[in-house]
Every structure is written in C-alpha cells, then in structure tokens.
Amino acid sequence: MTTTQAFIGIDVARDTLEVASRPTGEHWQVPNDPAGIAALLPRLRTLQPTLIVLEATGGLELPVLAAIGSAGLPVVAVNPRQVRDFAKAIGKLAKTDAIDARVLAHFADAVRPAVRPLPDAATRALGALVTRRRQLVEMLTAEENRHRTAPTAIPR
C-alpha cells in the first residue's frame, strides 16, 4: 500500500491565509488572526503534511510560522523570489492568492526545501528590535541629509 505525501502551500496576506494542498487540490482560506491560525492547525494535522511552505513576507508570516512549527509540523518560509522564478518556469504567470498558494504547494513538492529550526521567542524579539533600530537609523540619516541640503530660509 502506497501512502500519498501531502504538500501544503500557504499564501500569507495581511488579512487572510490562503491554503492549498497537493496532490489533492484542496483549497481553503482562513483569517490571518489568532482564531484563524488556531482553526488552521487541526486541519493541517489531519492532512499529515510532508512539508508546509510559505513565503517570507516581511514579518506577516511569523505568527503562522511559529504556530505551525510549535505544533510540530514541518514548515519552512522561503524566499519569494525563488517561488516567483519557479512559477515562471512552470508557466504560472497570473498572480492571485489562490494561485500563489497552489504554486507554493507545487514548489514544496518539487523543490522540497529543508525545514530549518525556528528561532525561539527571545531570538525573534531581539531580531525585531535590531530590525527596528536599523530602520530608525536609516530614517534619521535620510532626514539629516535632507536637512543639510534644505534652503537657508528653512531653520536648521
């Protein structure tokens, strides 16, 4: 008896999580909030996925990534450019959340990126602080540069 491997793709948006399963083609959506993520986990467990793939989306993916990883499911966040290149290579040029989720599931099946350990809460918090500091330093530098070139009529 052969068991079918399940590969899940999750497209993360600000308000929703678009989920697609391969090879079944099953597709659904949940809110991208704590209740939606909580509802997603039992459904994922039932599918017993070989791999769950989602894109790194500037931090929007972190709550669902942490929840899935904490539930002991194999999950990895991948570089969006890799997935976009993969989509182009297989001829998927249209871009909707549903298509993106299916492409992510296909990417999981074809490429099988390695699952990496997730950083603990303290490491994630430190990373967020370092990122915010870098953003503030960049903004301060930009403002100082603009101020230096401002007309003299503007008080310095």
N, CA, C and O atoms as a GROMACS GRO file, in nm:
protein
  624
    1MET      N    1   0.084  -0.118   0.000
    1MET     CA    2   0.000   0.000   0.000
    1MET      C    3   0.089   0.125   0.000
    1MET      O    4   0.180   0.137   0.082
    2THR      N    5   0.062   0.216  -0.092
    2THR     CA    6   0.140   0.339  -0.104
    2THR      C    7   0.064   0.453  -0.038
    2THR      O    8  -0.055   0.472  -0.060
    3THR      N    9   0.135   0.528   0.044
    3THR     CA   10   0.072   0.645   0.105
    3THR      C   11   0.108   0.768   0.024
    3THR      O   12   0.222   0.782  -0.021
    4THR      N   13   0.012   0.855   0.007
    4THR     CA   14   0.034   0.978  -0.068
    4THR      C   15   0.091   1.083   0.024
    4THR      O   16   0.042   1.104   0.136
    5GLN      N   17   0.193   1.150  -0.023
    5GLN     CA   18   0.251   1.259   0.054
    5GLN      C   19   0.171   1.385   0.028
    5GLN      O   20   0.131   1.412  -0.085
    6ALA      N   21   0.150   1.463   0.132
    6ALA     CA   22   0.077   1.589   0.120
    6ALA      C   23   0.176   1.706   0.131
    6ALA      O   24   0.261   1.709   0.220
    7PHE      N   25   0.163   1.799   0.040
    7PHE     CA   26   0.244   1.921   0.041
    7PHE      C   27   0.149   2.039   0.048
    7PHE      O   28   0.054   2.048  -0.030
    8ILE      N   29   0.174   2.128   0.142
    8ILE     CA   30   0.084   2.241   0.167
    8ILE      C   31   0.155   2.371   0.131
    8ILE      O   32   0.272   2.391   0.166
    9GLY      N   33   0.084   2.459   0.062
    9GLY     CA   34   0.133   2.593   0.035
    9GLY      C   35   0.040   2.692   0.104
    9GLY      O   36  -0.082   2.679   0.094
   10ILE      N   37   0.096   2.790   0.172
   10ILE     CA   38   0.015   2.892   0.240
   10ILE      C   39   0.059   3.029   0.190
   10ILE      O   40   0.174   3.069   0.210
   11ASP      N   41  -0.033   3.099   0.126
   11ASP     CA   42  -0.006   3.237   0.084
   11ASP      C   43  -0.050   3.328   0.198
   11ASP      O   44  -0.168   3.329   0.235
   12VAL      N   45   0.043   3.403   0.253
   12VAL     CA   46   0.016   3.488   0.369
   12VAL      C   47  -0.013   3.630   0.322
   12VAL      O   48   0.070   3.693   0.256
   13ALA      N   49  -0.131   3.678   0.354
   13ALA     CA   50  -0.167   3.817   0.329
   13ALA      C   51  -0.197   3.883   0.464
   13ALA      O   52  -0.204   3.814   0.566
   14ARG      N   53  -0.213   4.012   0.464
   14ARG     CA   54  -0.238   4.083   0.590
   14ARG      C   55  -0.363   4.029   0.660
   14ARG      O   56  -0.362   4.010   0.782
   15ASP      N   57  -0.470   4.005   0.584
   15ASP     CA   58  -0.597   3.966   0.645
   15ASP      C   59  -0.631   3.818   0.635
   15ASP      O   60  -0.712   3.768   0.713
   16THR      N   61  -0.569   3.746   0.540
   16THR     CA   62  -0.607   3.607   0.517
   16THR      C   63  -0.487   3.516   0.498
   16THR      O   64  -0.376   3.560   0.465
   17LEU      N   65  -0.512   3.388   0.518
   17LEU     CA   66  -0.417   3.282   0.485
   17LEU      C   67  -0.486   3.195   0.381
   17LEU      O   68  -0.589   3.133   0.409
   18GLU      N   69  -0.431   3.190   0.263
   18GLU     CA   70  -0.485   3.110   0.154
   18GLU      C   71  -0.406   2.980   0.154
   18GLU      O   72  -0.283   2.982   0.143
   19VAL      N   73  -0.474   2.866   0.166
   19VAL     CA   74  -0.408   2.738   0.183
   19VAL      C   75  -0.443   2.646   0.067
   19VAL      O   76  -0.559   2.638   0.026
   20ALA      N   77  -0.343   2.577   0.014
   20ALA     CA   78  -0.365   2.479  -0.093
   20ALA      C   79  -0.288   2.353  -0.059
   20ALA      O   80  -0.178   2.358  -0.005
   21SER      N   81  -0.348   2.238  -0.093
   21SER     CA   82  -0.287   2.109  -0.067
   21SER      C   83  -0.259   2.039  -0.200
   21SER      O   84  -0.339   2.046  -0.293
   22ARG      N   85  -0.145   1.974  -0.206
   22ARG     CA   86  -0.108   1.899  -0.324
   22ARG      C   87  -0.077   1.758  -0.279
   22ARG      O   88  -0.006   1.743  -0.180
   23PRO      N   89  -0.123   1.655  -0.342
   23PRO     CA   90  -0.180   1.649  -0.476
   23PRO      C   91  -0.333   1.656  -0.481
   23PRO      O   92  -0.390   1.651  -0.590
   24THR      N   93  -0.398   1.668  -0.366
   24THR     CA   94  -0.545   1.662  -0.367
   24THR      C   95  -0.610   1.781  -0.435
   24THR      O   96  -0.722   1.771  -0.486
   25GLY      N   97  -0.542   1.895  -0.437
   25GLY     CA   98  -0.600   2.015  -0.495
   25GLY      C   99  -0.694   2.086  -0.400
   25GLY      O  100  -0.757   2.186  -0.437
   26GLU      N  101  -0.705   2.037  -0.278
   26GLU     CA  102  -0.791   2.101  -0.177
   26GLU      C  103  -0.742   2.243  -0.154
   26GLU      O  104  -0.622   2.271  -0.158
   27HIS      N  105  -0.836   2.332  -0.130
   27HIS     CA  106  -0.803   2.474  -0.118
   27HIS      C  107  -0.901   2.538  -0.021
   27HIS      O  108  -1.021   2.512  -0.028
   28TRP      N  109  -0.851   2.620   0.071
   28TRP     CA  110  -0.938   2.693   0.162
   28TRP      C  111  -0.869   2.818   0.212
   28TRP      O  112  -0.750   2.838   0.188
   29GLN      N  113  -0.943   2.900   0.282
   29GLN     CA  114  -0.893   3.026   0.332
   29GLN      C  115  -0.937   3.042   0.478
   29GLN      O  116  -1.048   3.005   0.515
   30VAL      N  117  -0.848   3.099   0.560
   30VAL     CA  118  -0.882   3.132   0.698
   30VAL      C  119  -0.834   3.274   0.724
   30VAL      O  120  -0.743   3.322   0.656
   31PRO      N  121  -0.892   3.342   0.823
   31PRO     CA  122  -0.842   3.475   0.858
   31PRO      C  123  -0.700   3.466   0.913
   31PRO      O  124  -0.664   3.370   0.980
   32ASN      N  125  -0.620   3.567   0.884
   32ASN     CA  126  -0.485   3.573   0.939
   32ASN      C  127  -0.491   3.646   1.072
   32ASN      O  128  -0.449   3.761   1.086
   33ASP      N  129  -0.545   3.575   1.169
   33ASP     CA  130  -0.556   3.625   1.305
   33ASP      C  131  -0.544   3.504   1.398
   33ASP      O  132  -0.544   3.391   1.350
   34PRO      N  133  -0.534   3.525   1.528
   34PRO     CA  134  -0.516   3.410   1.618
   34PRO      C  135  -0.625   3.303   1.605
   34PRO      O  136  -0.595   3.184   1.611
   35ALA      N  137  -0.750   3.344   1.586
   35ALA     CA  138  -0.858   3.245   1.572
   35ALA      C  139  -0.844   3.166   1.442
   35ALA      O  140  -0.865   3.044   1.440
   36GLY      N  141  -0.810   3.234   1.334
   36GLY     CA  142  -0.792   3.167   1.205
   36GLY      C  143  -0.676   3.069   1.209
   36GLY      O  144  -0.686   2.957   1.158
   37ILE      N  145  -0.566   3.112   1.270
   37ILE     CA  146  -0.449   3.024   1.282
   37ILE      C  147  -0.483   2.904   1.369
   37ILE      O  148  -0.442   2.792   1.338
   38ALA      N  149  -0.557   2.925   1.477
   38ALA     CA  150  -0.597   2.814   1.565
   38ALA      C  151  -0.686   2.715   1.490
   38ALA      O  152  -0.676   2.594   1.511
   39ALA      N  153  -0.773   2.765   1.402
   39ALA     CA  154  -0.860   2.677   1.323
   39ALA      C  155  -0.781   2.602   1.215
   39ALA      O  156  -0.819   2.492   1.176
   40LEU      N  157  -0.673   2.661   1.169
   40LEU     CA  158  -0.591   2.601   1.064
   40LEU      C  159  -0.515   2.478   1.114
   40LEU      O  160  -0.503   2.379   1.042
   41LEU      N  161  -0.465   2.484   1.235
   41LEU     CA  162  -0.377   2.378   1.285
   41LEU      C  163  -0.439   2.239   1.285
   41LEU      O  164  -0.375   2.146   1.236
   42PRO      N  165  -0.562   2.218   1.337
   42PRO     CA  166  -0.617   2.083   1.334
   42PRO      C  167  -0.636   2.030   1.191
   42PRO      O  168  -0.618   1.910   1.165
   43ARG      N  169  -0.671   2.119   1.101
   43ARG     CA  170  -0.690   2.076   0.962
   43ARG      C  171  -0.556   2.034   0.901
   43ARG      O  172  -0.550   1.936   0.826
   44LEU      N  173  -0.450   2.107   0.932
   44LEU     CA  174  -0.318   2.068   0.883
   44LEU      C  175  -0.274   1.935   0.943
   44LEU      O  176  -0.220   1.850   0.872
   45ARG      N  177  -0.298   1.918   1.073
   45ARG     CA  178  -0.261   1.791   1.138
   45ARG      C  179  -0.330   1.673   1.071
   45ARG      O  180  -0.270   1.567   1.053
   46THR      N  181  -0.458   1.690   1.036
   46THR     CA  182  -0.534   1.583   0.971
   46THR      C  183  -0.471   1.542   0.838
   46THR      O  184  -0.471   1.424   0.803
   47LEU      N  185  -0.416   1.639   0.766
   47LEU     CA  186  -0.355   1.611   0.636
   47LEU      C  187  -0.219   1.542   0.649
   47LEU      O  188  -0.170   1.485   0.552
   48GLN      N  189  -0.159   1.547   0.766
   48GLN     CA  190  -0.026   1.489   0.792
   48GLN      C  191   0.072   1.528   0.681
   48GLN      O  192   0.123   1.441   0.610
   49PRO      N  193   0.097   1.656   0.667
   49PRO     CA  194   0.180   1.701   0.554
   49PRO      C  195   0.325   1.658   0.564
   49PRO      O  196   0.383   1.649   0.673
   50THR      N  197   0.382   1.631   0.449
   50THR     CA  198   0.525   1.605   0.438
   50THR      C  199   0.601   1.736   0.456
   50THR      O  200   0.707   1.739   0.518
   51LEU      N  201   0.543   1.845   0.401
   51LEU     CA  202   0.608   1.974   0.409
   51LEU      C  203   0.504   2.085   0.388
   51LEU      O  204   0.414   2.072   0.305
   52ILE      N  205   0.518   2.192   0.464
   52ILE     CA  206   0.435   2.312   0.451
   52ILE      C  207   0.529   2.426   0.414
   52ILE      O  208   0.630   2.449   0.481
   53VAL      N  209   0.496   2.498   0.306
   53VAL     CA  210   0.581   2.607   0.260
   53VAL      C  211   0.501   2.736   0.256
   53VAL      O  212   0.387   2.738   0.208
   54LEU      N  213   0.560   2.843   0.305
   54LEU     CA  214   0.503   2.976   0.289
   54LEU      C  215   0.616   3.072   0.260
   54LEU      O  216   0.733   3.042   0.286
   55GLU      N  217   0.581   3.188   0.205
   55GLU     CA  218   0.683   3.286   0.169
   55GLU      C  219   0.714   3.376   0.287
   55GLU      O  220   0.627   3.407   0.368
   56ALA      N  221   0.839   3.417   0.295
   56ALA     CA  222   0.878   3.519   0.392
   56ALA      C  223   0.823   3.652   0.340
   56ALA      O  224   0.861   3.698   0.232
   57THR      N  225   0.733   3.712   0.416
   57THR     CA  226   0.662   3.831   0.367
   57THR      C  227   0.683   3.949   0.461
   57THR      O  228   0.587   4.016   0.500
   58GLY      N  229   0.804   3.974   0.498
   58GLY     CA  230   0.835   4.091   0.580
   58GLY      C  231   0.780   4.086   0.720
   58GLY      O  232   0.757   4.190   0.782
   59GLY      N  233   0.758   3.968   0.772
   59GLY     CA  234   0.711   3.954   0.910
   59GLY      C  235   0.567   3.910   0.923
   59GLY      O  236   0.528   3.860   1.028
   60LEU      N  237   0.486   3.927   0.818
   60LEU     CA  238   0.346   3.883   0.826
   60LEU      C  239   0.335   3.733   0.849
   60LEU      O  240   0.237   3.685   0.906
   61GLU      N  241   0.436   3.660   0.805
   61GLU     CA  242   0.432   3.514   0.815
   61GLU      C  243   0.470   3.462   0.953
   61GLU      O  244   0.445   3.345   0.983
   62LEU      N  245   0.529   3.545   1.038
   62LEU     CA  246   0.585   3.497   1.164
   62LEU      C  247   0.483   3.432   1.258
   62LEU      O  248   0.513   3.325   1.312
   63PRO      N  249   0.364   3.491   1.282
   63PRO     CA  250   0.271   3.424   1.373
   63PRO      C  251   0.228   3.285   1.326
   63PRO      O  252   0.225   3.191   1.406
   64VAL      N  253   0.196   3.271   1.198
   64VAL     CA  254   0.152   3.140   1.149
   64VAL      C  255   0.270   3.044   1.142
   64VAL      O  256   0.255   2.925   1.171
   65LEU      N  257   0.387   3.093   1.105
   65LEU     CA  258   0.507   3.009   1.102
   65LEU      C  259   0.538   2.954   1.241
   65LEU      O  260   0.566   2.835   1.258
   66ALA      N  261   0.533   3.042   1.341
   66ALA     CA  262   0.560   2.999   1.479
   66ALA      C  263   0.455   2.900   1.528
   66ALA      O  264   0.489   2.801   1.594
   67ALA      N  265   0.328   2.925   1.497
   67ALA     CA  266   0.221   2.835   1.542
   67ALA      C  267   0.234   2.697   1.480
   67ALA      O  268   0.221   2.595   1.548
   68ILE      N  269   0.261   2.692   1.350
   68ILE     CA  270   0.274   2.564   1.281
   68ILE      C  271   0.398   2.490   1.331
   68ILE      O  272   0.392   2.370   1.358
   69GLY      N  273   0.509   2.562   1.344
   69GLY     CA  274   0.631   2.500   1.394
   69GLY      C  275   0.615   2.449   1.536
   69GLY      O  276   0.664   2.341   1.570
   70SER      N  277   0.547   2.527   1.620
   70SER     CA  278   0.524   2.486   1.759
   70SER      C  279   0.432   2.365   1.769
   70SER      O  280   0.437   2.290   1.867
   71ALA      N  281   0.348   2.346   1.666
   71ALA     CA  282   0.259   2.230   1.664
   71ALA      C  283   0.332   2.104   1.616
   71ALA      O  284   0.272   1.997   1.607
   72GLY      N  285   0.461   2.119   1.586
   72GLY     CA  286   0.540   2.003   1.546
   72GLY      C  287   0.524   1.964   1.400
   72GLY      O  288   0.560   1.853   1.361
   73LEU      N  289   0.471   2.054   1.319
   73LEU     CA  290   0.452   2.026   1.177
   73LEU      C  291   0.572   2.079   1.098
   73LEU      O  292   0.631   2.180   1.136
   74PRO      N  293   0.609   2.011   0.989
   74PRO     CA  294   0.726   2.053   0.911
   74PRO      C  295   0.694   2.176   0.826
   74PRO      O  296   0.618   2.167   0.729
   75VAL      N  297   0.750   2.290   0.863
   75VAL     CA  298   0.719   2.415   0.794
   75VAL      C  299   0.847   2.491   0.765
   75VAL      O  300   0.944   2.486   0.841
   76VAL      N  301   0.846   2.561   0.652
   76VAL     CA  302   0.961   2.644   0.615
   76VAL      C  303   0.911   2.768   0.542
   76VAL      O  304   0.819   2.761   0.461
   77ALA      N  305   0.974   2.881   0.572
   77ALA     CA  306   0.948   3.005   0.499
   77ALA      C  307   1.058   3.019   0.395
   77ALA      O  308   1.177   3.006   0.426
   78VAL      N  309   1.018   3.045   0.270
   78VAL     CA  310   1.115   3.051   0.160
   78VAL      C  311   1.119   3.192   0.101
   78VAL      O  312   1.030   3.273   0.123
   79ASN      N  313   1.224   3.218   0.026
   79ASN     CA  314   1.243   3.346  -0.040
   79ASN      C  315   1.138   3.363  -0.150
   79ASN      O  316   1.126   3.276  -0.237
   80PRO      N  317   1.061   3.472  -0.148
   80PRO     CA  318   0.957   3.491  -0.250
   80PRO      C  319   1.013   3.492  -0.393
   80PRO      O  320   0.944   3.448  -0.485
   81ARG      N  321   1.136   3.540  -0.412
   81ARG     CA  322   1.193   3.543  -0.546
   81ARG      C  323   1.211   3.401  -0.601
   81ARG      O  324   1.189   3.378  -0.720
   82GLN      N  325   1.250   3.306  -0.515
   82GLN     CA  326   1.264   3.168  -0.560
   82GLN      C  327   1.131   3.113  -0.609
   82GLN      O  328   1.124   3.046  -0.712
   83VAL      N  329   1.026   3.144  -0.536
   83VAL     CA  330   0.894   3.093  -0.572
   83VAL      C  331   0.845   3.160  -0.699
   83VAL      O  332   0.786   3.093  -0.785
   84ARG      N  333   0.869   3.290  -0.715
   84ARG     CA  334   0.829   3.362  -0.836
   84ARG      C  335   0.900   3.305  -0.957
   84ARG      O  336   0.839   3.286  -1.062
   85ASP      N  337   1.031   3.277  -0.943
   85ASP     CA  338   1.108   3.216  -1.053
   85ASP      C  339   1.055   3.077  -1.086
   85ASP      O  340   1.045   3.040  -1.203
   86PHE      N  341   1.020   3.001  -0.983
   86PHE     CA  342   0.963   2.868  -1.004
   86PHE      C  343   0.830   2.879  -1.079
   86PHE      O  344   0.804   2.803  -1.172
   87ALA      N  345   0.745   2.975  -1.037
   87ALA     CA  346   0.615   2.993  -1.101
   87ALA      C  347   0.633   3.027  -1.249
   87ALA      O  348   0.562   2.974  -1.334
   88LYS      N  349   0.728   3.115  -1.280
   88LYS     CA  350   0.755   3.149  -1.420
   88LYS      C  351   0.800   3.026  -1.498
   88LYS      O  352   0.759   3.004  -1.612
   89ALA      N  353   0.885   2.946  -1.434
   89ALA     CA  354   0.938   2.827  -1.501
   89ALA      C  355   0.830   2.725  -1.534
   89ALA      O  356   0.841   2.653  -1.633
   90ILE      N  357   0.725   2.720  -1.453
   90ILE     CA  358   0.616   2.624  -1.480
   90ILE      C  359   0.499   2.691  -1.554
   90ILE      O  360   0.394   2.630  -1.574
   91GLY      N  361   0.519   2.817  -1.593
   91GLY     CA  362   0.419   2.885  -1.675
   91GLY      C  363   0.303   2.946  -1.599
   91GLY      O  364   0.199   2.974  -1.659
   92LYS      N  365   0.318   2.966  -1.470
   92LYS     CA  366   0.212   3.029  -1.390
   92LYS      C  367   0.243   3.177  -1.378
   92LYS      O  368   0.310   3.220  -1.284
   93LEU      N  369   0.194   3.255  -1.473
   93LEU     CA  370   0.226   3.397  -1.474
   93LEU      C  371   0.122   3.481  -1.402
   93LEU      O  372   0.152   3.592  -1.356
   94ALA      N  373  -0.001   3.429  -1.391
   94ALA     CA  374  -0.105   3.502  -1.319
   94ALA      C  375  -0.070   3.502  -1.170
   94ALA      O  376  -0.001   3.413  -1.122
   95LYS      N  377  -0.119   3.603  -1.100
   95LYS     CA  378  -0.084   3.615  -0.957
   95LYS      C  379  -0.209   3.652  -0.878
   95LYS      O  380  -0.252   3.767  -0.877
   96THR      N  381  -0.266   3.554  -0.812
   96THR     CA  382  -0.373   3.576  -0.714
   96THR      C  383  -0.333   3.497  -0.590
   96THR      O  384  -0.243   3.413  -0.596
   97ASP      N  385  -0.399   3.523  -0.479
   97ASP     CA  386  -0.366   3.450  -0.357
   97ASP      C  387  -0.387   3.299  -0.374
   97ASP      O  388  -0.306   3.220  -0.327
   98ALA      N  389  -0.497   3.261  -0.441
   98ALA     CA  390  -0.526   3.118  -0.461
   98ALA      C  391  -0.420   3.053  -0.548
   98ALA      O  392  -0.373   2.943  -0.518
   99ILE      N  393  -0.381   3.120  -0.657
   99ILE     CA  394  -0.277   3.066  -0.744
   99ILE      C  395  -0.145   3.058  -0.669
   99ILE      O  396  -0.073   2.959  -0.680
  100ASP      N  397  -0.113   3.162  -0.593
  100ASP     CA  398   0.012   3.162  -0.517
  100ASP      C  399   0.018   3.045  -0.419
  100ASP      O  400   0.122   2.982  -0.405
  101ALA      N  401  -0.092   3.017  -0.352
  101ALA     CA  402  -0.095   2.904  -0.258
  101ALA      C  403  -0.071   2.772  -0.331
  101ALA      O  404   0.002   2.686  -0.282
  102ARG      N  405  -0.132   2.756  -0.449
  102ARG     CA  406  -0.111   2.633  -0.527
  102ARG      C  407   0.034   2.623  -0.575
  102ARG      O  408   0.093   2.515  -0.574
  103VAL      N  409   0.090   2.735  -0.618
  103VAL     CA  410   0.230   2.736  -0.662
  103VAL      C  411   0.321   2.700  -0.545
  103VAL      O  412   0.418   2.626  -0.563
  104LEU      N  413   0.293   2.753  -0.425
  104LEU     CA  414   0.374   2.720  -0.307
  104LEU      C  415   0.367   2.570  -0.276
  104LEU      O  416   0.468   2.510  -0.240
  105ALA      N  417   0.248   2.510  -0.288
  105ALA     CA  418   0.235   2.366  -0.265
  105ALA      C  419   0.314   2.287  -0.370
  105ALA      O  420   0.382   2.190  -0.337
  106HIS      N  421   0.306   2.330  -0.496
  106HIS     CA  422   0.382   2.266  -0.603
  106HIS      C  423   0.533   2.281  -0.578
  106HIS      O  424   0.609   2.186  -0.595
  107PHE      N  425   0.576   2.402  -0.537
  107PHE     CA  426   0.715   2.429  -0.503
  107PHE      C  427   0.761   2.334  -0.392
  107PHE      O  428   0.870   2.277  -0.398
  108ALA      N  429   0.677   2.318  -0.289
  108ALA     CA  430   0.711   2.228  -0.178
  108ALA      C  431   0.735   2.086  -0.229
  108ALA      O  432   0.830   2.020  -0.187
  109ASP      N  433   0.649   2.040  -0.319
  109ASP     CA  434   0.658   1.905  -0.374
  109ASP      C  435   0.782   1.889  -0.462
  109ASP      O  436   0.854   1.790  -0.452
  110ALA      N  437   0.806   1.987  -0.549
  110ALA     CA  438   0.914   1.975  -0.647
  110ALA      C  439   1.052   2.005  -0.589
  110ALA      O  440   1.148   1.934  -0.617
  111VAL      N  441   1.062   2.108  -0.509
  111VAL     CA  442   1.193   2.154  -0.459
  111VAL      C  443   1.228   2.093  -0.324
  111VAL      O  444   1.344   2.062  -0.297
  112ARG      N  445   1.128   2.077  -0.240
  112ARG     CA  446   1.145   2.022  -0.104
  112ARG      C  447   1.253   2.095  -0.025
  112ARG      O  448   1.353   2.035   0.015
  113PRO      N  449   1.233   2.226  -0.002
  113PRO     CA  450   1.332   2.300   0.076
  113PRO      C  451   1.344   2.242   0.216
  113PRO      O  452   1.246   2.191   0.273
  114ALA      N  453   1.463   2.249   0.270
  114ALA     CA  454   1.490   2.191   0.402
  114ALA      C  455   1.419   2.270   0.511
  114ALA      O  456   1.417   2.393   0.511
  115VAL      N  457   1.360   2.197   0.605
  115VAL     CA  458   1.299   2.258   0.723
  115VAL      C  459   1.411   2.300   0.816
  115VAL      O  460   1.498   2.219   0.851
  116ARG      N  461   1.409   2.425   0.855
  116ARG     CA  462   1.512   2.477   0.946
  116ARG      C  463   1.448   2.500   1.083
  116ARG      O  464   1.330   2.531   1.092
  117PRO      N  465   1.527   2.486   1.189
  117PRO     CA  466   1.471   2.514   1.321
  117PRO      C  467   1.427   2.660   1.330
  117PRO      O  468   1.494   2.749   1.279
  118LEU      N  469   1.315   2.682   1.395
  118LEU     CA  470   1.264   2.817   1.412
  118LEU      C  471   1.333   2.882   1.531
  118LEU      O  472   1.361   2.816   1.631
  119PRO      N  473   1.362   3.012   1.521
  119PRO     CA  474   1.422   3.079   1.636
  119PRO      C  475   1.325   3.084   1.753
  119PRO      O  476   1.204   3.091   1.734
  120ASP      N  477   1.379   3.081   1.874
  120ASP     CA  478   1.293   3.090   1.991
  120ASP      C  479   1.239   3.232   2.006
  120ASP      O  480   1.280   3.323   1.934
  121ALA      N  481   1.148   3.251   2.099
  121ALA     CA  482   1.080   3.380   2.116
  121ALA      C  483   1.178   3.493   2.146
  121ALA      O  484   1.162   3.603   2.094
  122ALA      N  485   1.279   3.467   2.229
  122ALA     CA  486   1.374   3.571   2.264
  122ALA      C  487   1.456   3.613   2.141
  122ALA      O  488   1.484   3.732   2.122
  123THR      N  489   1.494   3.517   2.059
  123THR     CA  490   1.571   3.547   1.938
  123THR      C  491   1.487   3.627   1.839
  123THR      O  492   1.536   3.721   1.777
  124ARG      N  493   1.359   3.589   1.825
  124ARG     CA  494   1.269   3.664   1.736
  124ARG      C  495   1.251   3.806   1.786
  124ARG      O  496   1.250   3.901   1.707
  125ALA      N  497   1.235   3.823   1.918
  125ALA     CA  498   1.216   3.957   1.974
  125ALA      C  499   1.341   4.042   1.953
  125ALA      O  500   1.331   4.159   1.917
  126LEU      N  501   1.459   3.984   1.975
  126LEU     CA  502   1.583   4.056   1.953
  126LEU      C  503   1.597   4.094   1.805
  126LEU      O  504   1.638   4.205   1.774
  127GLY      N  505   1.563   4.002   1.717
  127GLY     CA  506   1.569   4.030   1.573
  127GLY      C  507   1.478   4.146   1.534
  127GLY      O  508   1.514   4.230   1.452
  128ALA      N  509   1.359   4.149   1.594
  128ALA     CA  510   1.265   4.258   1.566
  128ALA      C  511   1.321   4.392   1.614
  128ALA      O  512   1.307   4.493   1.547
  129LEU      N  513   1.384   4.391   1.731
  129LEU     CA  514   1.444   4.515   1.783
  129LEU      C  515   1.560   4.562   1.695
  129LEU      O  516   1.572   4.682   1.668
  130VAL      N  517   1.642   4.471   1.652
  130VAL     CA  518   1.756   4.507   1.566
  130VAL      C  519   1.705   4.563   1.433
  130VAL      O  520   1.758   4.661   1.382
  131THR      N  521   1.604   4.500   1.378
  131THR     CA  522   1.545   4.549   1.253
  131THR      C  523   1.488   4.689   1.270
  131THR      O  524   1.511   4.775   1.186
  132ARG      N  525   1.415   4.712   1.379
  132ARG     CA  526   1.355   4.844   1.402
  132ARG      C  527   1.464   4.949   1.424
  132ARG      O  528   1.450   5.062   1.377
  133ARG      N  529   1.570   4.914   1.495
  133ARG     CA  530   1.680   5.008   1.515
  133ARG      C  531   1.742   5.047   1.380
  133ARG      O  532   1.767   5.164   1.354
  134ARG      N  533   1.766   4.946   1.295
  134ARG     CA  534   1.823   4.974   1.163
  134ARG      C  535   1.732   5.068   1.084
  134ARG      O  536   1.782   5.161   1.020
  135GLN      N  537   1.601   5.046   1.087
  135GLN     CA  538   1.506   5.132   1.017
  135GLN      C  539   1.513   5.275   1.069
  135GLN      O  540   1.513   5.370   0.991
  136LEU      N  541   1.519   5.291   1.201
  136LEU     CA  542   1.524   5.425   1.260
  136LEU      C  543   1.654   5.496   1.226
  136LEU      O  544   1.654   5.616   1.198
  137VAL      N  545   1.767   5.424   1.228
  137VAL     CA  546   1.895   5.484   1.192
  137VAL      C  547   1.892   5.529   1.045
  137VAL      O  548   1.940   5.637   1.013
  138GLU      N  549   1.835   5.447   0.956
  138GLU     CA  550   1.824   5.484   0.815
  138GLU      C  551   1.736   5.608   0.798
  138GLU      O  552   1.770   5.697   0.719
  139MET      N  553   1.625   5.616   0.871
  139MET     CA  554   1.536   5.733   0.862
  139MET      C  555   1.607   5.857   0.914
  139MET      O  556   1.597   5.964   0.854
  140LEU      N  557   1.677   5.845   1.026
  140LEU     CA  558   1.749   5.959   1.084
  140LEU      C  559   1.857   6.009   0.988
  140LEU      O  560   1.872   6.129   0.968
  141THR      N  561   1.932   5.917   0.929
  141THR     CA  562   2.035   5.955   0.832
  141THR      C  563   1.975   6.027   0.713
  141THR      O  564   2.027   6.129   0.668
  142ALA      N  565   1.864   5.976   0.661
  142ALA     CA  566   1.797   6.039   0.547
  142ALA      C  567   1.751   6.180   0.583
  142ALA      O  568   1.765   6.272   0.503
  143GLU      N  569   1.696   6.198   0.702
  143GLU     CA  570   1.650   6.330   0.744
  143GLU      C  571   1.767   6.427   0.763
  143GLU      O  572   1.757   6.544   0.726
  144GLU      N  573   1.876   6.378   0.819
  144GLU     CA  574   1.994   6.463   0.834
  144GLU      C  575   2.046   6.507   0.698
  144GLU      O  576   2.085   6.623   0.680
  145ASN      N  577   2.048   6.416   0.601
  145ASN     CA  578   2.094   6.450   0.466
  145ASN      C  579   2.001   6.552   0.401
  145ASN      O  580   2.048   6.645   0.335
  146ARG      N  581   1.872   6.537   0.417
  146ARG     CA  582   1.775   6.632   0.361
  146ARG      C  583   1.791   6.768   0.428
  146ARG      O  584   1.784   6.872   0.362
  147HIS      N  585   1.812   6.769   0.557
  147HIS     CA  586   1.825   6.894   0.633
  147HIS      C  587   1.946   6.973   0.587
  147HIS      O  588   1.941   7.096   0.577
  148ARG      N  589   2.057   6.902   0.558
  148ARG     CA  590   2.179   6.969   0.512
  148ARG      C  591   2.159   7.039   0.378
  148ARG      O  592   2.224   7.140   0.350
  149THR      N  593   2.071   6.987   0.294
  149THR     CA  594   2.051   7.045   0.161
  149THR      C  595   1.928   7.136   0.155
  149THR      O  596   1.893   7.186   0.048
  150ALA      N  597   1.864   7.156   0.268
  150ALA     CA  598   1.744   7.242   0.270
  150ALA      C  599   1.783   7.386   0.244
  150ALA      O  600   1.892   7.429   0.282
  151PRO      N  601   1.694   7.462   0.180
  151PRO     CA  602   1.722   7.605   0.157
  151PRO      C  603   1.746   7.677   0.289
  151PRO      O  604   1.694   7.635   0.392
  152THR      N  605   1.824   7.784   0.288
  152THR     CA  606   1.858   7.856   0.411
  152THR      C  607   1.738   7.922   0.474
  152THR      O  608   1.743   7.955   0.592
  153ALA      N  609   1.631   7.942   0.399
  153ALA     CA  610   1.512   8.003   0.456
  153ALA      C  611   1.445   7.909   0.557
  153ALA      O  612   1.364   7.954   0.639
  154ILE      N  613   1.478   7.783   0.552
  154ILE     CA  614   1.422   7.686   0.646
  154ILE      C  615   1.519   7.676   0.764
  154ILE      O  616   1.637   7.647   0.745
  155PRO      N  617   1.470   7.699   0.886
  155PRO     CA  618   1.559   7.696   1.005
  155PRO      C  619   1.625   7.559   1.020
  155PRO      O  620   1.565   7.454   1.000
  156ARG      N  621   1.750   7.566   1.057
  156ARG     CA  622   1.826   7.440   1.076
  156ARG      C  623   1.831   7.407   1.219
  156ARG      O  624   1.889   7.306   1.257
   0.00000   0.00000   0.00000
